[in-house]
Amino acid sequence: MFKIFFSFYVWFVISLATIVLAPFFVIVWLLTVAFDKRLLILNYVANYWGSLFTILVPGWDVQVIGKEKLNNAPKIIVANHQSQEDILLLYRLGIPFRWVSKAEVFKIPIYGWLMYLKGDIKLLRSSKSSIRKMLIDAETVLNKGNIITIFPEGTRSKIGKLGNFKEGAFKLAQNAQVSIVPVIISRTGAHFLYSNGIFKGRHKVVLKVLDEIPYSEFKNLDSKEFSLKVRELMNTEINQLNNTNE
């Protein structure tokens, strides 16, 4: 019974926050789009909106480590992906960023519409032309001084372990000559949602920002080789965190 009540409360918080804040989001866009070309104000509002969920839901214990390493300089954040909760958690980093997200997400009522407003970048993974357009759009966003966040696995890991990395984020970093910041998320996948859509209760999640990797360290590397190095680094850190939290 508690599981059903808790899950109902979570869905209520998500629905209420989305419905209440969506009009405010649109108003902020209308008031700032003319002078805030990078949409920084709107993206800060998105951070607040996304953070509300993990703050308002009792039992979702979120620890953010290394947040002080981040600044607003253009970069690519790469994070592992285990569940929908990861999306909400990354807003807790507190810096304005744009998502590179699969096209299906943009079709979600309200949330997808707001993604268009805040300048997130759409990707149709099965289309080579869409991938090329994504790389062009993302490089343009980076050249304007913005931050981009990408899940290099391309989709959620179904087995709770770090999946293979696609090269896109790393090739993009080389083309735009920006740094890469790995961020690891521990204990979301199996601890977040039952297969029937009911939310699980108390669980501790760790969001850890690793050291920034400057462009100078990988500019001469093959993008595939570089992606493997970053994956190995993140996998080691994830295993350490998982062992610590057990």
N, C-alpha and C positions, 0 to 999 in steps of 0.2 A: 504493500500500500504506500509506504514511504517513497519507494522508487517512482511510482506513478505521480504522486504529489510533487516530488522534486522535479521530475521531468516537465510536468505542467507548468511549474513556476519558471523554469528556464525558458520554455517556449513563450511564456507570457512576457518575460523581461525582454527577450529578443524582439518579439512582435511590437511591444509597446515602445521600446526605444527606437525602433526603425520608423514606426508611424509618426511618433512625436518629433523626432529629430530630422526626418526627411524634409519637411517644409522649411525648417531652419537652415538646412544645408543648401537648399535652392536659393533662399534669401541671401545667404552669405555669398554664394556664387554671383548673384545679380549685382550685389553691392561692391564686389572686389575684382571681378574679371577684367574690368577696364584698365586698372592700374597694377594689379598683381599678376603679371604675365606668367610667372612660374606657379601660380595657384598655391602658394605656400600657406596662406591663411586657410583656404579650404582644406588643405591636407592636414593642417593642425586640428581642424574641426573633426576630420575623419579619425584622427588618432584618439581624440576624446570619445567619439562615438564608439569606436571599436573597443576601447579600454573599459567602457562602462560595463560590458557584459561580464568580463572576468572579475570586475570589482564588486558588482551587485549580487553575483551568485555565491551564496555561502558554500564553503567547501572547496572552491576552486582556489587553491593556494598557489600563487604565482610568485616565483623568485626570479628576478632579473639580475644577471651578473654581467659586469663589464659595460654597462650602459654609458659610462663616462668616456669610453673610447670613441664614441660616435660624435661626428660633427655634421654640419650641413653641406660640406663639400661634395661635389658629384662623385658617385661611387655606385657599385653594384653590390647589393646584399644578397648572398645566397644562403638559403636555409633548407634544412631537411623537412620532409612533409609526411605526417602520419595520419592527421585527421583534420576536420574542419576547424577544430579549436586552434590550430596553428595560425590560421588567418587572423583570428582575434588577438592572439598573443603577440604577434609582431607589431600591432599598434602600440603595445606597451613600450616599445623602444623610444617613443616620444619624438622622433624626427620625421619631417615630411618626406614621403616617398610615393612613387607610382608603382603599381603592380604591373607585371607582365602576366596576364591571366588567359586561360583558355576561353574561347569564344562563347561557350555555353553559359559561363558565369554572367556574362553581360545580358543574358536573356532573363535572368531572375528578376521578377517584379521589384521595383523600388531600389533594391541593392544594385542591380545591374545598371539601372538608369543613373544612379549616383556615381558609379564608376566612370561612366562617360563624362560626367561633369568634372570630375577631379583629374581627368587626363590619363587614366589608366590605359594600358596598351593591350589590344586584343590579339590573340593568337589562335589560329585554326591549325591544330597540330598535324592534321592529315594533309595539309596543303603546303607545297613547297613555296608557292607564290606568297602565301600568308606568312610563312616563316621569314622570307626575304623582306617583306614589308615590315614585319615586326622589328627586324634588326635595323632597318632604316629609321623607323619611327623612334625606337629606343635610343639610337645613337643621337638623333636630333634632340631628344629630351635630355640626354646626358650633356650634350654640348651647350645646352641652355643653363646648365648648372644644377640639374635635379638629381635625385637619388632614385634608383630603380631596385625593386625587390623581386627576386626570381626563385622559384623552387627548381633547382637543376635536375631533380629526378623526373620532372615533367608531370608527375601525378603522385597520389598518395601511395605510400608503401603499404601493401596488404599483409606483410609478414612481420612488421615491427622492426625490420632491419633497414639500414640505408640501402637504397636501390642504386642502380647505375646512373651516372650523371650524363646528361646531354651536353654537347659542347657549346650551345648557343650563348649562354651567359659569359663564358670565358673568351669566346671569339669576339663578343661584343665589347668586353673590357679592353681587349687588345686594340680593336678598331677605334674605340673612343679614347683610348689611353687614360683610363681611369682605374682606380684601385678596386680590389675585391675585398669584401668583409664577410667572412663566414660566420653564420649564426646557427647555433645548434639548439634544438628543442628536445627535451627529455620527458618521456612518460605522458604522452597524449593519446597515442593510438588506441591501445587496449583499455585505457582508463577513462575514456571520454563518453563513448556511446555504445549501447547495446545494438545488436543487429536489427532489433525491432523498432529502433528509433527512440527508445527511452534513454534519457541521459543518466549516466552513472553519478554517484554522489562524490564524497570527498576524495580528492587526489591532489598530490603536490606535483607541480610542473616547474621545470627549470628552463629558463631562456638565457643562454650564455653567448655573449658577443666575444668572438676570438679576435686576435690581433689582425689589424688591417694588413693586407698584402699589396704593397705599392706596385704600380705598373712597371717600374724599373726591374722588379724581380722576375717578371714573367714575359716581358716584351719579346724576348727572343725564343721563347718556348713554343713548341707545337701546342695548339689549343687542347687537343686530346690529352697530351701528356700533362698539361697544366691541370685539367679537370680531374685527372686521376690523382694528382698530388693533393689537391684540395679535398677530394673525397676521402683519401686516406687520413688526412689530418682531422677531418670532421668525424670520421668513423671512430678514431681513437678516443676523441673527446666524448662522443656519445656513449661509448662503452664504459668509460670511466664514470660519467655521471649516472648511468643506469645502475652500475655496481654500487655506487655511493648511496643511491636512493632506495635500494632494495631493503 
